[in-house]
Amino acid sequence: MSDTELHQLLAENAIRRLISAYCDAVNRLDADAAGPLFTPAARIRIAGFPELVGREAITEGMRQTFAASEFLHQHCDTGLIDVDGDHAFSRLSVFELNRKPGADDIGMIIGTYEDEYVRLAEGWRFAVRRYTLTLRTLLPPSKIQQVPGFVPERDFRA
């Protein structure tokens, strides 16, 4: 295996871990864990909402979203990742379930993230995230059984 191939594999693995760390933070409604996964000047645009610029603005936006959620579970595949030195790009499919406080139904959302990453001293971070919504529906409450939330026994580093 060449050094270039090894660099590619290590970068892809680190980016997959970053994506997983983001989904884990979202699933725990933990904006303070998700925020540091972005570069200081990162940009994010979720569907038709205004773009947020900067790690602090993104973290605060997540705090507001999470405060309006009783339950949120997001799963991203690790899709396609292209690495070019200290920059990388990916396209990810996203599946999300959410419930607002006091709601009887659960929202189901399917969409796509198009991400740009940069490698910083602390590792790979999101530089740009663009989310496009493909489908949104409400699942009726008649068959929903929600159990107490998952409490992790340990923390993982991003």
CYANA upper distance limits for C-alpha pairs under 8 A (distance plus 0.5 A):
  1 MET  CA      5 GLU  CA      6.74
  1 MET  CA      6 LEU  CA      7.16
  2 SER  CA      6 LEU  CA      6.75
  3 ASP  CA      7 HIS  CA      6.52
  4 THR  CA      8 GLN  CA      6.68
  5 GLU  CA      9 LEU  CA      6.75
  6 LEU  CA     10 LEU  CA      6.62
  7 HIS  CA     11 ALA  CA      6.54
  8 GLN  CA     12 GLU  CA      6.60
  8 GLN  CA     83 VAL  CA      6.93
  9 LEU  CA     13 ASN  CA      6.60
 10 LEU  CA     14 ALA  CA      6.68
 11 ALA  CA     15 ILE  CA      6.66
 11 ALA  CA     83 VAL  CA      7.59
 11 ALA  CA    124 TRP  CA      8.50
 12 GLU  CA     16 ARG  CA      6.62
 12 GLU  CA     81 ILE  CA      7.17
 12 GLU  CA     82 ASP  CA      8.47
 12 GLU  CA     83 VAL  CA      7.79
 13 ASN  CA     17 ARG  CA      6.72
 14 ALA  CA     18 LEU  CA      6.73
 14 ALA  CA    123 GLY  CA      8.35
 14 ALA  CA    124 TRP  CA      7.24
 15 ILE  CA     19 ILE  CA      6.74
 15 ILE  CA    124 TRP  CA      6.82
 15 ILE  CA    125 ARG  CA      8.42
 16 ARG  CA     20 SER  CA      6.69
 16 ARG  CA     78 THR  CA      6.48
 17 ARG  CA     21 ALA  CA      6.52
 17 ARG  CA    158 ALA  CA      7.03
 18 LEU  CA     22 TYR  CA      6.72
 18 LEU  CA     37 LEU  CA      7.57
 18 LEU  CA    124 TRP  CA      7.63
 18 LEU  CA    125 ARG  CA      7.63
 18 LEU  CA    158 ALA  CA      6.21
 19 ILE  CA     23 CYS  CA      6.86
 19 ILE  CA     76 CYS  CA      7.93
 19 ILE  CA     78 THR  CA      7.86
 20 SER  CA     24 ASP  CA      6.54
 20 SER  CA     76 CYS  CA      8.19
 21 ALA  CA     25 ALA  CA      6.67
 21 ALA  CA     34 ALA  CA      8.02
 21 ALA  CA    156 PHE  CA      8.44
 21 ALA  CA    157 ARG  CA      8.37
 21 ALA  CA    158 ALA  CA      6.14
 22 TYR  CA     26 VAL  CA      6.73
 22 TYR  CA     33 ALA  CA      8.45
 22 TYR  CA     34 ALA  CA      6.02
 22 TYR  CA     37 LEU  CA      7.57
 23 CYS  CA     27 ASN  CA      6.54
 23 CYS  CA     73 HIS  CA      8.39
 23 CYS  CA     74 GLN  CA      6.28
 23 CYS  CA     75 HIS  CA      6.81
 23 CYS  CA     76 CYS  CA      7.64
 24 ASP  CA     28 ARG  CA      6.81
 25 ALA  CA     29 LEU  CA      6.57
 25 ALA  CA     30 ASP  CA      5.56
 25 ALA  CA     31 ALA  CA      7.32
 25 ALA  CA     33 ALA  CA      6.22
 25 ALA  CA     34 ALA  CA      5.89
 26 VAL  CA     30 ASP  CA      6.58
 26 VAL  CA     31 ALA  CA      7.72
 26 VAL  CA     34 ALA  CA      7.56
 26 VAL  CA     66 PHE  CA      8.50
 26 VAL  CA     72 LEU  CA      7.50
 26 VAL  CA     73 HIS  CA      7.48
 26 VAL  CA     74 GLN  CA      7.28
 27 ASN  CA     71 PHE  CA      8.37
 27 ASN  CA     72 LEU  CA      6.06
 27 ASN  CA     73 HIS  CA      5.24
 27 ASN  CA     74 GLN  CA      6.71
 28 ARG  CA     72 LEU  CA      8.28
 29 LEU  CA     63 ARG  CA      8.48
 29 LEU  CA     66 PHE  CA      5.89
 29 LEU  CA     72 LEU  CA      7.66
 30 ASP  CA     34 ALA  CA      6.99
 30 ASP  CA     63 ARG  CA      8.20
 30 ASP  CA     66 PHE  CA      8.16
 31 ALA  CA     35 GLY  CA      6.33
 31 ALA  CA     59 THR  CA      6.10
 31 ALA  CA     60 GLU  CA      8.01
 31 ALA  CA     62 MET  CA      5.98
 31 ALA  CA     63 ARG  CA      5.94
 31 ALA  CA     66 PHE  CA      8.05
 32 ASP  CA     36 PRO  CA      7.73
 32 ASP  CA     59 THR  CA      7.22
 33 ALA  CA     37 LEU  CA      8.10
 34 ALA  CA     38 PHE  CA      8.21
 34 ALA  CA     59 THR  CA      7.63
 35 GLY  CA     55 ARG  CA      6.53
 35 GLY  CA     56 GLU  CA      7.74
 35 GLY  CA     58 ILE  CA      7.18
 35 GLY  CA     59 THR  CA      5.24
 36 PRO  CA     55 ARG  CA      7.58
 37 LEU  CA    125 ARG  CA      5.80
 37 LEU  CA    126 PHE  CA      6.78
 37 LEU  CA    158 ALA  CA      7.94
 38 PHE  CA     42 ALA  CA      6.37
 38 PHE  CA     55 ARG  CA      6.37
 38 PHE  CA    125 ARG  CA      5.58
 38 PHE  CA    126 PHE  CA      5.05
 38 PHE  CA    127 ALA  CA      6.68
 39 THR  CA     54 GLY  CA      7.96
 39 THR  CA     55 ARG  CA      6.77
 39 THR  CA    118 VAL  CA      8.41
 39 THR  CA    125 ARG  CA      6.20
 39 THR  CA    126 PHE  CA      6.50
 39 THR  CA    127 ALA  CA      6.04
 40 PRO  CA     54 GLY  CA      5.93
 40 PRO  CA     55 ARG  CA      5.34
 40 PRO  CA     56 GLU  CA      8.22
 41 ALA  CA     53 VAL  CA      6.90
 41 ALA  CA     54 GLY  CA      4.83
 41 ALA  CA     55 ARG  CA      6.77
 41 ALA  CA    127 ALA  CA      7.67
 42 ALA  CA     53 VAL  CA      6.30
 42 ALA  CA     54 GLY  CA      5.46
 42 ALA  CA     55 ARG  CA      6.56
 42 ALA  CA    126 PHE  CA      7.16
 42 ALA  CA    127 ALA  CA      4.93
 42 ALA  CA    128 VAL  CA      6.13
 43 ARG  CA     51 GLU  CA      7.22
 43 ARG  CA     52 LEU  CA      6.15
 43 ARG  CA     53 VAL  CA      4.98
 43 ARG  CA     54 GLY  CA      6.72
 43 ARG  CA     58 ILE  CA      8.31
 43 ARG  CA    127 ALA  CA      6.82
 43 ARG  CA    128 VAL  CA      5.32
 43 ARG  CA    129 ARG  CA      6.93
 44 ILE  CA     51 GLU  CA      6.07
 44 ILE  CA     52 LEU  CA      5.83
 44 ILE  CA     53 VAL  CA      7.14
 44 ILE  CA     58 ILE  CA      7.75
 44 ILE  CA    128 VAL  CA      6.19
 44 ILE  CA    129 ARG  CA      5.15
 44 ILE  CA    130 ARG  CA      6.37
 45 ARG  CA     49 PHE  CA      6.98
 45 ARG  CA     50 PRO  CA      6.86
 45 ARG  CA     51 GLU  CA      4.93
 45 ARG  CA     52 LEU  CA      6.96
 45 ARG  CA    129 ARG  CA      6.85
 45 ARG  CA    130 ARG  CA      5.48
 45 ARG  CA    131 TYR  CA      6.69
 46 ILE  CA     50 PRO  CA      8.09
 46 ILE  CA     51 GLU  CA      7.81
 46 ILE  CA    129 ARG  CA      8.45
 46 ILE  CA    130 ARG  CA      6.63
 46 ILE  CA    131 TYR  CA      5.24
 46 ILE  CA    132 THR  CA      7.37
 47 ALA  CA    130 ARG  CA      8.13
 47 ALA  CA    131 TYR  CA      5.90
 47 ALA  CA    132 THR  CA      5.49
 47 ALA  CA    133 LEU  CA      6.17
 52 LEU  CA     57 ALA  CA      6.55
 52 LEU  CA     58 ILE  CA      6.29
 52 LEU  CA     61 GLY  CA      8.22
 53 VAL  CA     57 ALA  CA      6.63
 53 VAL  CA     58 ILE  CA      7.18
 54 GLY  CA     58 ILE  CA      6.69
 55 ARG  CA     59 THR  CA      6.55
 56 GLU  CA     60 GLU  CA      6.64
 57 ALA  CA     61 GLY  CA      6.56
 58 ILE  CA     62 MET  CA      6.73
 59 THR  CA     63 ARG  CA      6.74
 60 GLU  CA     64 GLN  CA      6.85
 61 GLY  CA     65 THR  CA      6.78
 62 MET  CA     66 PHE  CA      6.39
 63 ARG  CA     67 ALA  CA      6.50
 64 GLN  CA     68 ALA  CA      6.99
 65 THR  CA     69 SER  CA      7.13
 66 PHE  CA     70 GLU  CA      8.32
 66 PHE  CA     72 LEU  CA      8.45
 68 ALA  CA    100 LYS  CA      6.59
 68 ALA  CA    101 PRO  CA      7.37
 69 SER  CA     98 ASN  CA      7.41
 69 SER  CA     99 ARG  CA      6.43
 69 SER  CA    100 LYS  CA      5.11
 69 SER  CA    101 PRO  CA      6.56
 70 GLU  CA     98 ASN  CA      8.06
 70 GLU  CA     99 ARG  CA      6.04
 70 GLU  CA    100 LYS  CA      5.65
 70 GLU  CA    101 PRO  CA      5.39
 71 PHE  CA     97 LEU  CA      8.32
 71 PHE  CA     98 ASN  CA      5.80
 71 PHE  CA     99 ARG  CA      5.51
 71 PHE  CA    100 LYS  CA      7.41
 72 LEU  CA     96 GLU  CA      7.72
 72 LEU  CA     97 LEU  CA      6.28
 72 LEU  CA     98 ASN  CA      4.82
 72 LEU  CA     99 ARG  CA      7.04
 73 HIS  CA     96 GLU  CA      6.03
 73 HIS  CA     97 LEU  CA      5.73
 73 HIS  CA     98 ASN  CA      6.84
 74 GLN  CA     94 VAL  CA      7.50
 74 GLN  CA     95 PHE  CA      6.32
 74 GLN  CA     96 GLU  CA      4.80
 74 GLN  CA     97 LEU  CA      7.06
 75 HIS  CA     94 VAL  CA      6.26
 75 HIS  CA     95 PHE  CA      5.73
 75 HIS  CA     96 GLU  CA      6.74
 76 CYS  CA     92 LEU  CA      6.69
 76 CYS  CA     93 SER  CA      6.16
 76 CYS  CA     94 VAL  CA      5.03
 76 CYS  CA     95 PHE  CA      6.98
 77 ASP  CA     92 LEU  CA      6.24
 77 ASP  CA     93 SER  CA      6.15
 77 ASP  CA     94 VAL  CA      7.26
 78 THR  CA     91 ARG  CA      8.50
 78 THR  CA     92 LEU  CA      6.42
 78 THR  CA     93 SER  CA      8.37
 79 GLY  CA     90 SER  CA      7.29
 79 GLY  CA     91 ARG  CA      6.20
 79 GLY  CA     92 LEU  CA      5.17
 79 GLY  CA     93 SER  CA      7.29
 80 LEU  CA     90 SER  CA      5.72
 80 LEU  CA     91 ARG  CA      5.97
 80 LEU  CA     92 LEU  CA      7.35
 81 ILE  CA     88 ALA  CA      7.43
 81 ILE  CA     89 PHE  CA      6.18
 81 ILE  CA     90 SER  CA      4.84
 81 ILE  CA     91 ARG  CA      7.49
 82 ASP  CA     88 ALA  CA      5.98
 82 ASP  CA     89 PHE  CA      5.76
 82 ASP  CA     90 SER  CA      6.80
 83 VAL  CA     87 HIS  CA      6.59
 83 VAL  CA     88 ALA  CA      4.73
 83 VAL  CA     89 PHE  CA      7.08
 84 ASP  CA     88 ALA  CA      6.16
 86 ASP  CA    118 VAL  CA      6.08
 86 ASP  CA    119 ARG  CA      5.53
 87 HIS  CA    116 GLU  CA      7.77
 87 HIS  CA    117 TYR  CA      6.07
 87 HIS  CA    118 VAL  CA      5.06
 87 HIS  CA    119 ARG  CA      6.98
 88 ALA  CA    116 GLU  CA      6.25
 88 ALA  CA    117 TYR  CA      5.51
 88 ALA  CA    118 VAL  CA      6.96
 89 PHE  CA    114 GLU  CA      7.95
 89 PHE  CA    115 ASP  CA      6.08
 89 PHE  CA    116 GLU  CA      5.05
 89 PHE  CA    117 TYR  CA      6.69
 90 SER  CA    113 TYR  CA      8.39
 90 SER  CA    114 GLU  CA      6.29
 90 SER  CA    115 ASP  CA      5.69
 90 SER  CA    116 GLU  CA      7.15
 91 ARG  CA    112 THR  CA      7.36
 91 ARG  CA    113 TYR  CA      6.16
 91 ARG  CA    114 GLU  CA      5.06
 91 ARG  CA    115 ASP  CA      6.86
 92 LEU  CA    112 THR  CA      6.02
 92 LEU  CA    113 TYR  CA      5.57
 92 LEU  CA    114 GLU  CA      7.02
 93 SER  CA    110 ILE  CA      8.04
 93 SER  CA    111 GLY  CA      6.49
 93 SER  CA    112 THR  CA      5.14
 93 SER  CA    113 TYR  CA      7.00
 94 VAL  CA    109 ILE  CA      8.40
 94 VAL  CA    110 ILE  CA      6.09
 94 VAL  CA    111 GLY  CA      5.62
 94 VAL  CA    112 THR  CA      6.07
 94 VAL  CA    113 TYR  CA      7.54
 95 PHE  CA    108 MET  CA      8.02
 95 PHE  CA    109 ILE  CA      6.42
 95 PHE  CA    110 ILE  CA      5.24
 95 PHE  CA    111 GLY  CA      7.28
 96 GLU  CA    107 GLY  CA      8.48
 96 GLU  CA    108 MET  CA      6.24
 96 GLU  CA    109 ILE  CA      5.55
 96 GLU  CA    110 ILE  CA      6.89
 97 LEU  CA    106 ILE  CA      7.09
 97 LEU  CA    107 GLY  CA      6.02
 97 LEU  CA    108 MET  CA      5.14
 97 LEU  CA    109 ILE  CA      6.90
 98 ASN  CA    106 ILE  CA      6.10
 98 ASN  CA    107 GLY  CA      5.55
 98 ASN  CA    108 MET  CA      7.11
 99 ARG  CA    103 ALA  CA      6.94
 99 ARG  CA    104 ASP  CA      8.44
 99 ARG  CA    105 ASP  CA      7.29
 99 ARG  CA    106 ILE  CA      5.37
 99 ARG  CA    107 GLY  CA      6.64
100 LYS  CA    106 ILE  CA      8.34
104 ASP  CA    140 PRO  CA      8.08
104 ASP  CA    141 PRO  CA      5.92
105 ASP  CA    138 LEU  CA      6.73
105 ASP  CA    139 LEU  CA      6.10
105 ASP  CA    140 PRO  CA      5.68
105 ASP  CA    141 PRO  CA      5.30
105 ASP  CA    144 ILE  CA      8.45
106 ILE  CA    138 LEU  CA      6.11
106 ILE  CA    139 LEU  CA      5.66
106 ILE  CA    140 PRO  CA      7.53
106 ILE  CA    141 PRO  CA      7.76
107 GLY  CA    136 ARG  CA      7.63
107 GLY  CA    137 THR  CA      6.34
107 GLY  CA    138 LEU  CA      4.99
107 GLY  CA    139 LEU  CA      6.64
108 MET  CA    135 LEU  CA      8.47
108 MET  CA    136 ARG  CA      6.19
108 MET  CA    137 THR  CA      5.84
108 MET  CA    138 LEU  CA      6.56
108 MET  CA    139 LEU  CA      7.52
109 ILE  CA    133 LEU  CA      7.90
109 ILE  CA    134 THR  CA      8.15
109 ILE  CA    135 LEU  CA      6.19
109 ILE  CA    136 ARG  CA      5.05
109 ILE  CA    137 THR  CA      7.20
110 ILE  CA    133 LEU  CA      6.84
110 ILE  CA    134 THR  CA      6.05
110 ILE  CA    135 LEU  CA      5.61
110 ILE  CA    136 ARG  CA      7.05
111 GLY  CA    131 TYR  CA      7.39
111 GLY  CA    132 THR  CA      6.02
111 GLY  CA    133 LEU  CA      4.89
111 GLY  CA    134 THR  CA      5.17
111 GLY  CA    135 LEU  CA      7.19
112 THR  CA    131 TYR  CA      6.08
112 THR  CA    132 THR  CA      5.76
112 THR  CA    133 LEU  CA      7.16
112 THR  CA    134 THR  CA      7.90
113 TYR  CA    129 ARG  CA      6.95
113 TYR  CA    130 ARG  CA      5.98
113 TYR  CA    131 TYR  CA      4.99
113 TYR  CA    132 THR  CA      7.03
114 GLU  CA    129 ARG  CA      6.42
114 GLU  CA    130 ARG  CA      5.66
114 GLU  CA    131 TYR  CA      7.02
115 ASP  CA    126 PHE  CA      7.52
115 ASP  CA    127 ALA  CA      8.05
115 ASP  CA    128 VAL  CA      6.05
115 ASP  CA    129 ARG  CA      5.08
115 ASP  CA    130 ARG  CA      6.85
116 GLU  CA    126 PHE  CA      6.67
116 GLU  CA    127 ALA  CA      5.94
116 GLU  CA    128 VAL  CA      5.42
116 GLU  CA    129 ARG  CA      7.07
117 TYR  CA    124 TRP  CA      6.95
117 TYR  CA    125 ARG  CA      6.01
117 TYR  CA    126 PHE  CA      5.14
117 TYR  CA    127 ALA  CA      5.48
117 TYR  CA    128 VAL  CA      7.37
118 VAL  CA    124 TRP  CA      6.09
118 VAL  CA    125 ARG  CA      6.15
118 VAL  CA    126 PHE  CA      7.18
118 VAL  CA    127 ALA  CA      6.69
119 ARG  CA    123 GLY  CA      5.82
119 ARG  CA    124 TRP  CA      4.68
119 ARG  CA    125 ARG  CA      6.77
120 LEU  CA    124 TRP  CA      6.46
120 LEU  CA    125 ARG  CA      7.51
140 PRO  CA    144 ILE  CA      8.08
